[in-house]
Amino acid sequence: MFDEKKVKEIKDGKKQWTETSVEKAISRFPERKEKFTTGSNLEVDRLYTPADVEDFNYNEKLGYPGEYPYTRGVQPTMYRGRLWTMRQYAGFATAEESNQRYKYLLEQGQTGLSVAFDLPTQIGYDSDHSLSEGEIGKVGVAIDSLKDMEILFDGIPLDKVSTSMTINAPASVLLAMYIAVAEKQGVSKDKLRGTIQNDILKEYIARGTYIFPPEPSMRLITNIFEYCSKEVPKWNTISISGYHIREAGSTAAQEVAFTLADGIAYVEAAIEAGLDVDDFAPRLSFFFNAHNDLLEEVAKYRAARRLWAKIMKERFNAQKPKSMMLKFHTQTAGSTLTAQQPDNNIIRVTIQTLAAVLGGTQSLHTNSKDEALALPTEEAVMIALRTQQIVAHESGVAETIDPLAGSYYIENLTDRIEEEAAKYIEKIDELGGAPSAIEKGYIQQEIQNSAYRYQMEIENQERIVVGMNKFQIDEEPHKDLLKVDPEVERLQKEKLKKLKAERNNEDVENKLNELKEAAKTDANLMPYILEAVKVYSTLGEICDVLREVFGEYEQSVIL
């Protein structure tokens, strides 16, 4: 890429510049600190030149958008053809209230739905379960049965919108409910577009909303891969998530490494179950965080695309181009938001939005300014959506593809993140793969170490968080926060009681028994779950049947 003689001239010139101009400047105005680093502690040099990418091979490292190795994006025209999907994550209280929020967001220009479920739903408990007390509708919408799902999407044509659902352990049940709602609307399965998160490995690593042990959990995931490849071909069957790994405290390179290692495990499990890689790989999707260090984040996304393309081509011998494409959703970093001076969060989210767009995301959720305090208000969520729209239509960054390509710093940083992530994946392979590395506590320990270092940097003011550890002001208590009415819990329990009284309980019992017997075999469970859902078996009843057969996972504490 670069002439060897010219590179040597640049190196010599930089050395002379450092010894003269830089030294003179530093003697008058010392630099702010001895060592500059990215948000993930990668050292940042004062200046980058062609000498920092002297072995750069354009076709090998970059190529062209829509072509291997996809560093520059997965579509040939990227946002010049179609903007990313603006998908605000929303859901709280009852299905009725969440339905109103979805319609409001669609009216404001949102282009895809993203469903947040409450904690009982995420871990497979109905609202009338004792462990659900105090959590119903708090961090998402409460969904106990197909009846709730019908209300949630009332008046929203499922053949016209793409829906993402943040659900993992009971993902098969929620997908079945979505399919059943679509059928009631007259929409066939092959028309449905969307994503279920369905990533159980990161639950064991960083999030904790698991139900079953790893082996049956992986079985449910591969059952979904197989079922959707034939019945719901436009559906993204998993969103392999680095977001929560980053929220737990990982570095950018760890986020890439541990996410792709989980991806490798899912691909291996599917192949072992007898699936052809090119039948399911095109519907795999990923989910990444957008942190504050704008340029590091851009490099992270580019490195992740290139590394996944190599893994799919070289490790799994994928043949279809779509099998090698890393398509991803991004959410801005909740962990960077502060309760202090929450208006500052608008600026943070804007920087993170730019990082995601400059990095080539396929869809994006922007956090609201008040999310460090409560669920977002309508006003706050509208500002968050408007942030995406202004970046899309006014900033100019969507007018050309991969505009930061060729920056000596970006290309150097992309290489470094890819190299560090590849080393982690090699180490995880040595430990027997992601499930084994999780069981041994390796991944959790690496994240904990990074999180501790980052927190100590904040506490020692080596890392400044504006308004929190510097530039503080006296603030009045925050007003007009969104709070979930405690009455929601009573209403949801009443709805559930009424449903159980009115449905055909004999049909429910028969379908649950059929599911139980199928779970004892190696049959694909998706058709059985769908049949149970259609007769209004509840989420908790279905998960309890599977708990009885599969058991429950108990995580060991990693210190």
N, C-alpha and C positions, 0 to 999 in steps of 0.2 A: 504493500500500500504506500509506503514511504521510502524514498531514496535513502540508502544507508549513509551516504556522505552528507546529505542535507540534515538527517537526524543528528549526526555528530556535531554539525555546525550549531544546531539548536541547543544541544546539551552544553556545548562550550559557551554559547551566548547566554544561556540561563545562569551558568556558573558565574560568568562575569557580571551579569545584572545583579545577582545575589550579593556578590562581594562589594559592589559599588553602590548602585542606586538603593538597594534594599537596606544595606548596612547603614547608609547615611540617613535614610528615613527612620529606621528603628532607633538610631541614636537620639533623634529629636522626639519621636513619638513611638514609644515601645508598643508592641502588639498587645492586644487585650489579654492574651493568655499564652502560656508556653506551648500548649498543644491544642490544636483544633481537631474536633472529631465530629462525625455524623451523630444522629440521634441514637445509633446503634454502636457507637464507640469505634467505628472505623476511622483511622487517622486521615485527615484532610490536608493535603499539601497546599502551600501558598499559591502555587500556580501549576496548571497542567498544560502540556505541550504535546506535539506529536511523539516526543520521546517516551511519553507515558503509555502510548499505544503503538509502539514501533513494530510489533509483530501482528498488527491488525490486518485481518483478511476480510475484505468487505463481503464477499459472497458467503463465506463460512460463518461470519459473526452476525451479519445483518441481512443480506439478501433484500427481498422486496416484500411489501405488505401482502398478506394473503398467500405467501409462499414460504416453504421451509427455509430457515428454522423459526419463522414467525416472530422474530425479535421485534419487528416493526409493526406488528398487528396481525390479526387473523382475517381481516377483510381487505381486498385489494384497494378499496376506496375509503375505508373506515368511515369517519363522520361526514365526509363529503356526500356519501350516499344516504346514510341514515344515522341520526344521533343515537347515543346510548339510551337505553331504557331508563327513564327517571322513575324510580321505584321506591317510594317512601315507606319505610317499615312502620306498620301501624296495627293497633289492636289493643283494646282495653275493655274492661267491664263485660257487658253482655254482647251477644251477636248483633242485637238491634243497634246499640250505640256504635259499634265498630263499623257496621254497614253504613251508617250515616257519615262516619269519618272517611270511608273509602269513596263514597259518592262526592263528598266535599273535595277530596284530593283530585279525583278525576276531573271535576269541574275546574280546578285550578291548573290543569295541564299535566298532571301526572300521567305517565304512559304505561304503567304496569303496577300491579298490586303486590304488596308484601305483607304477609300475615304474621303478627306476633301472637303467640299463644300464652296463656297463663301457666304458672308452674305445675299445677295439678295435671293439666292437659299434657304438658311436656313429659311428665313421668308416668302417664297412664293411669291417673286416678280420676274418678268422677267427682263432681262437686259435692256429693253427699258423703264422701269418704272422710273419716276422721282426720287424716293427714292433710286434707285440703283446707281445713279451718284457717281463716285469716288470709288465704292466698288467692281466693277466687276472684278472677278478673283484675288482679293487681298489676302484673307486668305484661299482660296480654289478654286476649279474649278467652273466655271460658267456652270450650266446646266439649259437650258430653255425648252428643249423638248426631246422627244425620239431620235431625230436626233443627239443631243449632246451626249446622252448616247451610241448610236451606235458607235460614234467616240471614246468615252472614253475607250470602251472595244474592239475596233477593234484589231483583231489578238490575243486576249486573250480568250482561250476556257473556258466558264463559267461552264462546267461540270468538269473541272480539278482544278479550284482554288476556295478558300473560300474568300468571299468578305464581309468586314465590312463597313457599311456606317454611318458616323456620321451625322445623320439627325433626326429631332424630329417632329416638327409641321407638315411638309409635308412628313413624312416618308412613308405614304401610297402611295403617288404619285411616289416617287423615287423607292420604291419596285416594283410598277407596271411597271415602265420603265425598271427596271432590268429584270423582268420576260419577258417583250416584246422583249428585246434584245436577251435573251436566246432563245426564240422561233424562232427568225430570224436566230439564229445559229443552230437551229435544236435540242436544248437542252430542254427537258421537265421540267416542274416546279418541279416535284418530285426529280429531280437530283440536284437542286440548294442547295448550302451550303453557309451560311454566317449569317450576323447579321445586323439589323437596330437598331440604338440607341433607337429611338421611346419613349424616357422617358421625358414626358412633365412636370411632377411634379418638377424635378430638374431645369427645365427652369424657372419656377415660383420662385424657391428658390434662384438660384445662377447664372444663365447664361443669360436669357433674350430673347432667340430666340423663342418666342411663337407667335402664331397667334390667336387661338380661345380660348374662355372661357373654364374652366375646364370640364364642363359636356360634351360638344360635343368632346372635346379633348380625354376624356376617352372613349367615344363611338368609335372614330376612332381606338384607341388602341385595344379595345376588338374586333372590327371588324377584325383587322389584326390577332389577336390570333385565332379567329374562322376560318377565311379563310385559314390561313397557316396550321392549324392542319389537314385540309382536303386536301388542294391542294399543299402546299409546306412544307412537313413534316420534312425536314432536316434543315429548316431555323430557326434561333433563332429570335423570334419575338420582342424581346425587350432587350436592354442592360441597366439595371437599374443602374444609374450612380452615384457613389460617387466621381468620379474624380473631377468634377467641384465644388462639395461641398467642397472638400479639397482645391482646388485652390482658392476658395473664402475665405479660412481662418479657416476652421473647424479643430478640433483636430481629432486624429485617431479614438477615440471612437465615436465622433459625426459623422464622415464619415460612420462608420458602422451603427450606429443607424438610421440616417436620410435616408440612402440608403435602409436599410431593411424596414423601415417604409413606404417608397414609394412602395417597393415591395409588402408589405401587402395590400396597397391600390389597386394596380393593380390586385392582386389575388381576392380581395373582389369584385372589379368591374366586373371581368370576371365571377365569380360565380353568381353574381346578374343578369348578362346578360344571364344566363342559361347554362354556360359551366361547364363541369365536371373538377375538379381540375387536375386530372391525364391525361386529354386530352391536356392541354396547359402548365402545369407547367414544364414538362421536357424540353421545348424549351425556358424557361426564362433564361437569362444570366445576368451577372453583370459586372461592369466596375469600377475598383478601381485605386487609385493613388499610386505611389511608392515614398515615401518621403525619406529624408536623414537619419532618425534614423533607421538604418538597423534592429536592434532587435525588436524595437517597431512595425515596419511594418510587420515583419514576424509573430509576435503575433497577429497583427490585422487581417491578412488574415485567420489565424487558428480560431480565435474567430468568425469571420463572418461566416465561414462554419458551425461551430458547432451551432451557434445561429439560422441560417436559417433552418438547418435540424430540430431543435426542433420546430420552428415556423410552418413549413410545416406539420410535423407529429402530433403535439399536438393541434395546433390551427385550421388547415384546414383538418386534418384527411386524408392527402395524403397517398396513399397505395404503389404507385410505388417508388422504390428506386431513380429513376432519378428525380422524383418530389421533392425530399428532397436535391438533390445535388446543392450546390452553385458553378456554373461554372463561371469563371470570366476572363476578359481581364484586363491587366494592362498597364498603360502608366506612364512613369517616370515623375516626377513633374516639369512641366514648370515653376511654380512659384519659384522654387529654383534656376533657372538658372540666371546667372549674365551677364550683358553687360560688366562689368569689367573683364579682364583676362579670356576671354571666353574659353580658353583651359582648365581651371579648371573644366568647365562643363563636360568634358569627365570623370573626376574622380567621380564627383557627380552622373552621369548617371550610371557608373559602380557599385557604391554602391547600387543604386536604383534597378538596374538589378538583383543584387544578392538577394536583399530583395524579389523581385517578384518571383524569381526562388526558393529560399529557402522556400517561403510561398506557393508554389504550384500553380502558375498561369497556365491558359490554353493557353493564347496567350499574346504577349508582343510587345509594341511599345517603342523604346528607342529614346528619344529626341536628336536632333543634337546640337552640341556645340554652334552654332551661332543663335539659335532660340530666344534669348533675343534681338537680333539685327535685324533679318530679317527672311524671309523664308529660309529654309536650302539649302545650295548648294549641288551639287552631292557629292563633297568630304566629306562634313560634314555628310551627311546622310549615306555614306558608312562606316565611322568610327562608327556611331551609330549602324548600322547593325552588323559590325564586333565585337562590344562589346558583343552583344548577342551570336554571334557564338563562341567567345573565352570562354565566360562563359559556353556555352553548351558543347564544345568539349575539353577544356583545364583545366578548374578549378577543375573538379572532383565533384562539388556540385550536378550534375544531376545523379550521379552514384548510390546513395541510396535515399530512400524515407524519406522525413521529417527529415533531419539529425540533426536538433536542438531539436527534441522532447526529453523530459526527462531533459533538462536543467532546473534547479530550477528557474532561472530567466525567461526563456521563458514561462514555464508553469504558473508561478505566474502572469506574465504580460498578458498572454492569458486570464486567469481567470478574471483579473481586467478589461480588455477592454470589455469582454463579459458582466460582471456585470454592468459596467457603461452604455454600449449601451442598455442593457435590461431596465435599469431605464429610459432612454430617451424614449424608445418605449412605456413604461407604461405611461409616462407623455403625449405622443402624443395620445395614446388611450383615456386618460382622456379628451383630448381636442377635441375628435371626429374623430381622424384619421389624416393622413398626409394632405389631402386637407384642412381640417378645421384648422389644426395647421399652415399651410402656409397662409391661409386667415387671421388668427389672428396675423401673423407676428412672431410667437414664434420661428420657426426654423431659420428664417432669423436673428432674434435678437441674438440667441445663437451663430450663426456663426460670426456675426459682433463683438460680445464681444471677441471671441477667436482670431479673426484676429487683433483686436486692441491691445490685450495683446501681441501677437506675434511680431507685428510691434514695439511696445514700447520696448520690450526686445532687438530688433536689434538696435534701436536708442540709447538705454542706454548702448549698448555693453555688455549686460547680455547674449546675444546670438551672437556668432561670425559667420560672413559670410566672409570667406576668400577672400580677394581681394576687398571687398566692404566696410566693416567697420573696417577692420584690414588687415595688410600686403598689403597695397595699393602700386602701382607703377605708374610712369608716363607712359602713353600709347599714341602711335600714333593713329590717326583716323583709324578705321577698313576699310580694302579694300576688294574687290572681293565679296561683298555681293550680294545676289540674289534679283533683283528688277523686279517687274512685269512691262512690257512695257505698257505705257499709250495707245498705239495703240490697245491693247487687247479689250478695251471698244468699240472702233469703229468697230472692226472686229466682235465682238459678236453681236452687234446691226444689222450689215449688214446681218449676217447669219440668224438672227431671222426674219428680214424683208423679206428675200428671201424665208424662210420656209413658212411664212404666205401667200405669193403670190402664191406658188406652190402647197400647200396642197388643199384638197377638203374642203373648208370652210363650205359647207352645212352639210357635215358629222360631222365636228367639232361642229357646232351649235346644231345639233340633239343630239349628245352624251353629250354635256354639259347640255342641257335641261333635258335629262334623269337623269343625275346625280343630278341636282337641285331638281327635283321632288322626287327622292329617298331619298335625304337628309332631306326632310320634313316628311318622314316616319321613321319607325324603321328598315328599311332594312339594310343589310350588304352592305356597300358602295364600298368595294374592287372590285367586278366585274364591277361596273359602272366606277370607276376610271381607271381600266385597259382598258376598251373599249374606254374611252376618250383619253387615252395615245396613243393607237394604231393608231388613226387617226391624231396624231400629234397635239392634243390640248396641249397648253403650260402649264408649271407649274403654272405660274401666272394666266392663265385663269381658271384652275381647282380650285386653291385656292380662286380666286375671287368669283366663284360660291358658295363655301362653306362659305366664309365670308358673302355673302349676306344672307344665311340661318342661319348661326350660330352666326354671329356677331364677334367682336374682343375683346380680353382681354386687360383691362387696369389695370396695377398693381399699388396698393397703395404704397406710400413711407413709409418705416419703419425707424424711427429715434431712 
